[in-house]
Amino acid sequence: MPTVVRSRTIAAPRDQVWELVSDPYHLPRWWPTVQRVEDVSEDAWTTVATSPRGRAVRFDWSRVYFDVPSRVVWRQELAQTPFERFLRDSVTGVILEPAGDATKVELRIVRKLRGLARFGGLQMRRAIRKELDGALDQLEAVAT
């Protein structure tokens, strides 16, 4: 079960960072590969991302935890998608803590692999680490 946690202190107030991470409409501004967000409701949305081969890939998400202004967690809806073959669960979380005038941001992804994909945990961790570092880079650029 690959779990990856990355954190960084960003020179922006927590409320400002919260505005970015808690609203799905802001995901294209700071989450790598996300091009747009569609069908946003109170607790669910769809992101359209670009694959490494340049194809548009849709991901459905639902918010599972929301604690203003410090924590938000969302889960990828896997049923009846191509991801269902190799993922049992995929959960992403953001935790914000005040750090003086700055904000400590922790991004966490937990992915439970299914079938033969379980043997690809090391590669999955590497890819998640790259994705989270990219998200933190872009979040820092947008927030400051």
N, C-alpha and C positions, 0 to 999 in steps of 0.2 A: 504494500500500500504506500505509494509515493506520497510523502507529505513534504512540502517545501515551504519554508518561511524566510522571507527577506524583509529587512527593515531599513529605514533611513530617517534621519531628522531633516525635515524640510523647513526652510526659513519662511514660514507663513503661519498665521494664526489657525488654530484648530477649526474654528467656525468656517473659515474660508476653504480649508481643505475638505471639510465635511460636505460643503455645498457641491464640490466636484465628485466625491466618491459615493455619495448617497443618491444621486440622481442619475438614472440610467442614460438619460439624454446626453450626459457629459462623457460617456465612455469613449466615443470616437476621439475626444480631445486628449485622452491620457492612456487608454489601453491599447497596446500594440495590435496591429492588424484590423482592429474594428473600424469599419468604414462608415457604418450608420446603425441606428437603432430604430426598430419599428414596433408597432403594436404594443405600446407601453400602457400598462394598466397600473393599478395601485401596487400590485405585488408580482407582476410578471412582465417580460419583454422579450424581444427577439433582437439579437445582434447579427449583422451581416459583416463577416470578416473576409479577408483575402488570404487564401492558402499560399504556401510557398511557390506553388505552380501558377499563381495568379487567378485562381478560380474563386468565385464568391461562395462562401459557406455560411449557412444559417445555423445559429445556436439559440435554442429557447432556454430561458432562465426564469426562475422564481425566487423571490426574496423569502428567506426562511427565518431571518432574525434581523431586528432593527432596534438599536439602542442609541437614540439621539443624544449627543453628537459624538459618540465614541466607537460604535461598532455596527457594521452591516455585513450580513452573510447571504450569499445567493447560491442556488444549486442549479446545475445544468439538467434540463429535462431530457432524459435519454430514451424514453420509451418510443419505439417506432422510428428511430433515427439510425443512421449508419454507425453512430458512436456506441450504440447499445451492444454491438458485437464484442467490443473490447473494454468497455468501461461499465463497472457496476454502479459507481457513484462518482460525482465530481462536484466538489464544494469549494467556493472561493470566499475568503473573508478579509475584511479590512478592519484594523483596529487603530484608533487614533488616541494618542496621549499627549497632553500639553507638555512642552519642554521649554519653559520660559516664554519667549516671544515666538518660538518655533513649535513644530508639531512632530512628534515621533510617529511615523507611519509604519505599520506592520501589515504586509500582505501575506496571505497564507492560502495555499491550494492543497486540498486533499483529494487524491484520485485513487479509487479502488479499482484495480484492474481485474478483468475477467478472462478466463480461458488461457490460451497461450500468451496473451499480452502480459500476463503476470511475470513472465521472464524478461520483459523489457523495462523493468523498474528503473534501472540505472539510466537508460536513455531517456525515459520519461522524466526523471528528476532533473536531468540536464536541460531538457527542453523547457520545463516549468521554471527553473531558475532563470534561464534566459528571458522568458516571458515576463516574469515578475521584475527582474532588473530593468527591462525595457519600460514596464509600467511605471516604476518608481522614477526613472529618468524623465519620462514624459510628464508625470504628475508634478515633479519638481519644476519643470520648465513652465508648465501652465499656471501653477500656484504662486510662483514668485515673480 
